[in-house]
């Protein structure tokens, strides 16, 4: 059984840092595109970052580039997201997810503006965790 379990969310102030973790099991973690996706209240899904766990390539949305760092520990089957210089607009539920088949770019385009409930209802959109809440507020 595939499981993705996020942790590390919380309430922080603008400018603070936070590190999210995603423990994965039930699939070959070291040969996947692993991603972080977020959903703010009243908004659709927004892709944040991705990493090829096999090759180490990393990708970031413009909104987080230079502030967030994605990494993966293949020995621990764990994905991380180091978030620095947090802003109020970073407040959202953060999900760990991995596509099943589609090229990463196509998958990112497909999930854009969908809801978490919609993507977990269909196997086509890959595997998703249950999310961890990040709130950035003064």
Secondary structure, DSSP 8 states (H G I E B T S, - for coil): --EEEEE--EEE-TT--EEEEEEEESS-GGGSEEEEEEE-TTS-EEEEEEEETTT--EEE-TTTTTTEEEEEETTTTEEEEEE-S--GGG-EEEEEEE-SSS-HHHHHHHHTT--HHHHHT-GGG-EE---EEEEE--
